[in-house]
Amino acid sequence: IEYEGFSKEKISIVKKSITEALESMKSTKTITIPKNTGSDTLKYLVAEIQRYELELSGTLEPGNTIKVTGLVHHVIKIVNNFKVLEIAESEDSKLPDNWESMTGQFLLARLHSIDKEWIKVIRKFSKTMVGNQIISIKRIQNAKFWRDYIREKKDLSENHKRNGLSGEIKEKLLWHGTRNLDPQVIYEDAEVSFNIMW
């Protein structure tokens, strides 16, 4: 079917203009993958690269250097993911000493009544939730969430310093219910997870 005013030649010119415009909005970044990057994290990064339709040059393996090409804002998102991994290698974002060893990015660790952490939770919980029975206590060990948290904490500290405030960040432990929502939906979510704004 041919429409008046839209010859094959004109369509070809328009397609070429669009292609050139898209190419001008592309960016290429060189990234070095941290050596301690786990297989689960690599799978997540592969999915993100595919999701944003980025061109990948190189092999996505720990220690390798790769190039990603695509629309600028998509490339920036991937670069930021790798920045989180770089922070993860630094001293200030090692996983907590009391965590159980993990082979992947996630572990739900059951606490026992003889654990110091169990006793600490019971004492704090009993101060405000008198009369409630505790059936079990589990520690959510999600390496990605922890590293995201450390990065946000570090950014907040630096922001405070830039504004002439103390860089010390005060932390508080809060109880958070999930109503009828299965907590697993929250703590195993690879993308949305906890709302960092709260």
N, C-alpha and C positions, 0 to 999 in steps of 0.2 A: 504494500500500500504506500502510495506517495502522497504527501501533503504539499499543497502549494506553499512555496517559500522555504521548504525544508528539503533541499536537494541533498544527495549523498555527499556532495562536495562541502556544502555548508555544515552538515552534520559532522563530517570528518574534521572540519576546522574547529567546531565547538568542542568536540572530544579532545582534540589536541590542546586547546586552551585550558580545558579543565585539568587534563593530565599535567600540564606544565605548572598550573597553579598549585596542584597538590604536591608536586615535586618540590616547589619552592617553599612549602610549609614543612618539609621533612628535615630531620636532624639525624646525625650519626654520632653515637657516643661509644667510646672504648671503655670497657669495664673489666676489672680483674675480679674473678670469683674467689672469695675467701676460702682458704684451704680446709677449714673445718665445716664447710657447708654440707648438711646432711641430705640424704636421698629424698626425704619428704619435702624439704625446702626446694630442692632442684625441680621436683615434679610441679610444685606450686609455681615456680618461676617460669617453667616451660608453658604451663597453662596460661599465665599472664601474658607472655610473649605472643602466644597464639591468639589469645582474646583480643589483643590490641593490633593484631595483624602486622607485627613487626618483622623486619627482615633480620635474620641472625647469621652472623659470620663467625665461624669458630665452633668449638665443641663445648657445650655447657657442662663442664666438669670442674670440681674443686681445684683451685690453683691456676686454671686456664684464664687467658685473656680473650674476650669476645668483643664483637662490635654489634650494636643494635641500631637499626635504621627504621624510622617511621615518623608519623606526625609528632611534632615537638612535644606536645603535652602528654602523649602516650609514652614517649621515650623518657621523659622526666619521671613519670610514675615508676618505670622499671628501674631507673637510676636510684630513686629514693628507696626502693626495695633493697638494692644492693648496699646502700648506705647503712641501712639497719643491720645488715649482715656484717659490715665492717665494724660497726659499733660493738656488735656481739663478740668480736675478737678482742676488744680492749678489756682492760682490767676491771673497769667500773660496770661492766654489764655481764659478768660471768653469772651463771645460774647460781641460785642460793645454795649454800653449803649443806643445808638440811634436806635438799631435794634428793630423791632416789635417782640412781643412774638411769638414763634414758637412751634408747637406741634410735627413737624417732623424735618428733617435735612435741609429742603429747603423751602424758601419763596421768591417770587418776590414781593417786596413792592413798591407800586406806591407813588412817592413823589408829594407834592402839592406846588403850588407857594408861599404859606405862610411859608413853612418849611425852616429852616436855611440851611439845606443841599442842597435844591433846589437852593437857592440864591447863595451859594458857587459854585455849579457846573456851573450855568449860567455865573457867573463872570469869572471863569477859562476858560470855553469853548469859551466865547466871545473874549478872548485875542488872540486866534490863529485861530478861525474859524468864522471870521467876515462875516456877511451876511447870515449865515445859520439859518434856522428856526428850533427851538426845539419843537417837537410835544409832547413828554412826557419824563419823567425821572423816571427810576425804579432802586431800589437798589436790587442787587442780594444778598440774605441772604442764604448762603450755609455753614452750620456749619462745615462740613468736610473740605471744601476748606480753611475756616478761620483757623481752627486748624492746618491744614497742613502748612499753611503760617506762623503761629506763631512758629511751630516747626522748620521750615527751618530758620526763622529769628534768633531763639535762637541758633541753630547749627552754623550759620554763625558768630554770635557774639562770641561764644566760640572758634571757629576756629581762628578768628582774635586775640583773647587774647593769644592763644597758640603760635601764630607767632609774639608776641610782639607788636601787633597793638591795637588800641582802640577798645573796645567792642561795641562802639556806632554804630548803623546801621542807615545810612541815607536813607530815603525813598523819592521817587518822584512819583507824580501822572502823569500817561500817558494816552493819548487817544489811543484806539485800535479798528481799524475797523475789520469787518469780511467778507468784500467783499460780495459775493453772498451767503455765508453760514448763515443760520438762527442762530442767537446768542444762541437760546435755546439749540442747539446741543452742544454748549460748556459749558454753565453754568449749565446744568442739567446732564452732563456726570459724572457718579459716579466714573469713574476710571481714564480717561485721563485728563479731565478738562483743566486747564490752564498749560502751559509749565513753570514750576518753574525755568527753566534755563534762561529765558529771564529777 
